[in-house]
Amino acid sequence: MQITSVRVRMATGPDSKLKAFCSVVFDDMFVVHDMRVYEGANGVFVAMPRRKTNEGEFKDLAHPITSEAREVIQRSVLEAYQEAERKEGERKDEAVI
């Protein structure tokens, strides 16, 4: 499994724990939309796409089976998120000048 691209859409609201939505493409053949980046007590983390059940619980729609796969996805998504965050900061700095 190889991640061939990650698209990041920054979330609005500076006080929100939700930082970004992401779409991840695997092997140029399969995409998973609506992964989310959250700010937690121990830093940022990646949450898988989910839906709410009739009982009010949330269930993942897609998720990695192994811890190695989870690490690959998390690393790729967080690297793309950090790059998007850096670019957003540069745009804000340009607007202030």
N, C-alpha and C positions, 0 to 999 in steps of 0.2 A: 504494500500500500504506500502510495506516495501522494502527498498533498501538492497539487500543482498550482493552486491559487487560493488566496484568502481575500475576500472583499469585506471591508469594514465600513459601517455606517455609524458615526458617533451619535450617541443619544443626547438629547437636549436636557438642560437643567443641571447646573453645577452642583446642586445639593443631592442629586439622585444617586442611589447606589448602583443603578444601571448605567453603565458607561458606554456600551456599544452593542450593536447587532452585527453578526458576522455570517457570511456564506462561505463554505469551504468546498472546494472542488478536489475530488480524489481521482488520480490517474487520468485526468482530462475526460472522464466519462461519467462521473456521478457527483451530484452536488447535494449538500445538506444546508438548508437555509435556517435562519433564526436561532443560531447559537448566540449566546449572550455573554458579555463580559460584565461582571459585577465587581464592585469594591466591597470586600469583606473585612472582617476583623484582622485577618492575616495577610491582607493584600488582595490583588485582583485575581479572579479565577474565572474559568469558562464554565457556563451552564449549557447543557444540551437542550435542543428544542423539546417542548413539552405541551401537553394539553390537560385541561381540567376534566376529571371524570364526573359522572353524575353524583358521586358521593362527596365531591368537593376536593378530592385529592389531585395532585398533579403527577402525571406519569410521563416519563421520557418517551418521545416518539422514535428517537434514534440515539444510540449511545455505543461507545467502544466496548468490546468484549474483554480485552486484556488491558492491564495497567500500562503496558508498553504502548499500545495504540492510543490510550488516553493521554499519555505523556507527549507523544508526537503531535497530536491534535492541539493540546494545551499550549505547547511551546510555539507552534506555528501561528496559532490565533493570537497569543499574547505578543509575539514579535510584530505581527501586522498591526495590532492595536497600538502598541507603543510607537510605531512609525507614524500611524495616523494621528496620534496624540501630539507627537513632535511637530508634524506638519501643521496641525491646527494651531499650535502655539506660535509657530512662525507667522502664520497668517494674522493672528491677533497682534503680534508685535509690529508687523508691517502697517496695520491699520492705525496704530497708536502714533507712529512717526509723523 
